[in-house]
């Protein structure tokens, strides 16, 4: 199914609604053991060493924000779901963190950032918006800055329920039985690296595999 501009907007709206409704159950359904998740997240972020001014896109309930705040001078964390941001604000009380409810595609930043970070967001960017998204990042990153990301590899694709003829359109169900369409493009590291190079980014990826956590981590920066 070809995603027209209208269908893309509808999908992004449905995806935002899904995460708004999921906010109260997100930590339980995504992480289960939050204490164990915190330890793993802290280890991944410590390896990446985000420093200086950090922009976190799609901060969700703030578990990654919490870890970012330990190494960053200042974190600006944005998410389209006000319900998730409310949970994150309550969780992360650090003085070097500022939260904002915002859609990254229409958000206007006051300045540029040393690091841009996002977890489980790149796979939610529609294919038709991929180039635009990385152009947007190019306008947000400071000279010498880095984009850091964490997401899911393509081998986990079978866990999603995809619509017929909808290669990147998945349907998810919340605990109350309500269903939403979302975008889900799992990461194929080699393909991602090649595609980003074509857009003027140098990207390297590595695998994080710890029992039931299988992730792709990555770092990208604009080519000189």
N, C-alpha and C positions, 0 to 999 in steps of 0.2 A: 504494500500500500504506500503510495507516494504521499508524503506529508505536505500538504499545502500550508500556506501561512495561516489560514483560518483554522485548520485542524491542529497545527502546532500550538496556537494560542489556546484552543480548547483543551488540549492535552496538558499544557502547563498549568492551566487553571484547575483542572481535575487533580493534577499532581499536588498543587498547593493545598487544595481542599483536603486531600488525603492526609497530608502531613499535619494540617491543622487539627483534624479529627483524631489523628494517631498520637498526638503529642503526649496525652496523659498516660498512654499505654506503651510509649515508644521504648523506654528503658527496659521494661520487662520483656517485651516481645523481641527486641533487637539484641539486648545484652544478657538478659537473664540475671546472672550474678554481677551486679554493678561493681562490687568491690574488686572482683577478679578482672573485670573489664578495665577499671581504672589503672590497675597495675600494668596491664598489657599496653594500654594507651600511653601511659607515662613512658614506657620503654621505647615505643615507636617514636614518640615525639622527641625524646632525649637523643635518639639516634640521628634524627633530622636536624636538631639544633636550630630551630627558628629563633632569630634574634632581631633586635631593632624594632621597627614598627611592623606589625603583622595585621593583615586583613584575613579574617576567616569567613569564607563564604559557606552558607548553609550550616550554621553553627548548631542547629537543632537544640537539644536540651542541655548543651554546655559541657559534656564530658571531655571533649577534645579541647574546648576553650580553657578549661581548668588546667590542662597540661601545658597548653601554649603560654599561658600567663606566667609560668614558672621561668621561662627562658627569654621571653620577649620584654622589650621596654614598654611597649604599649600594644594592646590588642583591640582592634575594631572588629566586632563579631556581628554579622548580619544574617537574617533569615526571613523568609517570606511569611512564616507562620507566627503570628503574635503569641499564640498559646505556647509554642516551643520556646520562644524568647523569654516569656514570663518564667518558665521553669529554669531556664539557663541563668537568668538574673538572680533568682533565688538561690541557685546552687553556687554561682561564682561571685563572690563579694570582693574580689581583689580590686585594689584601687587603680590598677593599670589596664582594666578592661572596660570597654564601652560597647553596649549592645544597641542594635538598631533593627527595627522591623523594615525590611526592604527587599525588593526584587532586584537581583543583581543586574538584570538586563536593562533596568531603567534607573538604577541608583546612580547618583552623582557624588563622587568622593571629593573631599576638600583638598586632598593631596595624594601623593604616591606612597607606596609601601615597600619596605625592604623585602618582605616575604608575603606571599599570598598562599593561603592554605585552604584546602577543602578535603573533607572525607565523605565518601559515598555521594559525591555530587556530580562528578564528571560523567558518570554512567547515566545520570538523569538529564543530561543535556541532549536535546534532539539532534540527530545528525545534521539537519538543515541549519542548526544554530552553532555547530561546532566551530566553524571558522570565525563567525562573529564573536563567539565567546572568547577565543584566544586573542582576537584583535582587541577586545575589551580589556583583557588582562594586560596586554602590551601597553595600554594607556594608563594602567593603574600601578605598574611596577616601577620602582625607582631604578636608576642606573646601577648596574651590578646586582640587582635583586634576583630572587629565586621564587619560582612557583613550586610548592610542595603538595603532593596529593596522596590519598589513600583510597583504594577502591577494590572492587571484586573482579577476579579473573573470569574469563569466558567459560572455564570448566564448571562454574557454578550456575550456568544458564538454566539448567533443567529445574532449578528450584522455583522458577517463575512460571506463571501461566500466561502464555502469549496469545493474543487474539489471532484468529485465522487471517492470513494476509497482512498481519501487522508485525513485521519483523522486529520493531523496537517498541511496540505497544504491549504492555503487560497489564493484567488485571489483578488487583490485590483486594483482599477482604480484611476488614477490621474485626475486632472481637464481637461487635454488635451485629455482624453479618452484612454491613453495608459494603458495597464494592466500588472501586475507583480505578480508572485507567491512568497509568503512569508511563513515562518513558524509562526504558532500562536497556542500556547498551553496555554489556559487560566488556571488560578491558582485555584486549589482546596486545600484550606489551610491544611486540615487534611492529605490529601495524600502527600502534599509537606513536611510537618513536619515529617511524617513517613519515607518518602524516604530519606530525609536528615539525619535522625538519623541512617539509615542503612549505610550511607556513612561517618558517624563519625562527624555529625554536630548537635548541639542543635539549634532548630529553634522555634521561637514563632511568631505568626501572629496576626494581629488585623485588623479590618475593618474601613475604612474611608468612610463615607456616607454623602455627603453634596449635596443635590439636584441632579444635573445631574452628579456629580462626585461620582462614586462608585469604590472603590479601595481596594486592599489588601496590607497592609504594613507588613513588616517583619524584623526580626533581627535574625541573625544566628552567631554562633561562634563554633570553633572546640571543640569537647568533649575532656576533659582532659584524 
